[in-house]
């Protein structure tokens, strides 16, 4: 029987294909990592390297610093996990739909958001705490992600330049699309602010009021505690920033096709769901703090609903809405 394998065919070329398998692998890893972070944080446990850094576990930390300090850390980490999983969902959509159709803006969205998302890891270095698990995961995903991005460049048809990001979808603007874009931009801005707070002051007044302690008081408990909490805050901000950036570019460049509405709905459920639900669980119910996330989640739901109704009623541009 004659061999069906080409003598010069590379295993890696076949496995990597057009680059999308690598991108799907990264997306799946992000969803898994986000889910794992939510599970571990929700259980109230600190990771082994956190315990090694502090020299105490969650129970011991609660005994010396107060239960609400641990609850605050749980709240930041669950919210971070939701944002990371949300990015993974949106990456699946980008690779499965517009990138598969050769859309240049989809490739640039992956490249730009990937650069921003991975770059936020550098902000952790300023916190004084290096998360070895996060660092290892980042180093493992970096080559896979950029290999996928590089190989998928060959899929593009038409405009391959970064200027494709500046061109909005031809779909007529309707209230649903405006709301979805507004929520995405708001998330990106909010994430940037949270990351900046993590790099500078770490806490907002509502955080300290909830914990019932001052930043100096936390330093008195252990000078390594605030750097650990700053790392969590910066990570959460970077995750929300990346999620908002990806969502905004998708709505701007693709409009509101059914598949994107489904992806946004799932990403929003993971991201907003985790960020909002953890607050009553830990007792952090300050409306000034959690209110913006609740409003954004409601606007997301309204935007998705209006976009769906507009499509089903056959408004102008409905056929373009259904292109994917």
MODALIN-V347992 format. One line per field, one symbol per residue. ss: DSSP state (H for helix, E for strand, L for the rest). psi: psi as a letter, one per 30 degrees, with the letter a starting at -180 (. if undefined). burial: b if it has 16 or more other ideal C-beta (glycine too) atoms within 10 Angstrom, else e. A space follows every 10 residues. Layout:
ss = ???
psi = ???
burial = ???
//
This chain:
ss = LLLLLLLLLL HHHHHHLLLH HHHHHHHHHH HHHHHHHHHH HHLLLLLHHH HHHHLLLHHH HHHHHLHHHH HHHHHHHHHH HHHHHHHHHH HHHHHHLLLL LLLHHHHHHH HHHHHHHHHH HHHHHHHLLL LHHHHHHHHH HHHHHHHHHH HHHHHLLLLL LHHHHHLLLL LLLLHHHHHH HHHHHHHHHH HHHHHHHHHL LLLLHHHHHH HLLLHHHHHH HLLLHHHHHH HHHHHHHHHH HHHHHHHHHH HHHHLLLHHH HHHHHHHHHH HHHHHHHHHH HHLLLLHHHH HHHHHHHHHH HHHHHHHHHH HHLLLLLHHH HLLL
psi = kkkgkkfgkk eeeeefbgfe eeeeeeeeee eeeeeeeeee effglklefe eeefglaeee eeeffkffee eeeeeeeeee eeeeeeeeee eeeeefdeef ggkeeeeeee eeeeeeeeff effffffgkj jeeeeeeeee eeeeefeeee efeffkkbjg lfffffjlkf kkkleeeeee eeeeeeeeee eeeeeeeeed felleeeeee fhlleeeeee ekffeeeeee eeeeeeeeee eeeeeeeeee eeffbhleee eeeeeeeeee deeeeeefef efgigkeeef eeeeeeeeee eeeeeeeeee effhlkgeee egf.
burial = eeeeeeeeee eeeeebebbb bbbbebbebb bebbbebbeb bbeebbbebb eebbebebee bbeebbbbbb bbbbbbbbbb bbbbbbbbbb bbbbbbbbbe eebbbbbbbb bbbbebbbeb bebbeebebe beebeeebee beebbbbbbe bbeebbeeee eeebbeeebe beebebbebb bbbbbbbbeb bbebbebbbe ebbbeebbeb bebebeebee bbeebbbbbb bbbbbbbbbb bbbbbbbbbb bbbbbbbeeb bebbbbbbbb bbbbbbebbe ebebeeeebb eebeebbeeb bebbebbbeb beeeeebeeb bebb
//
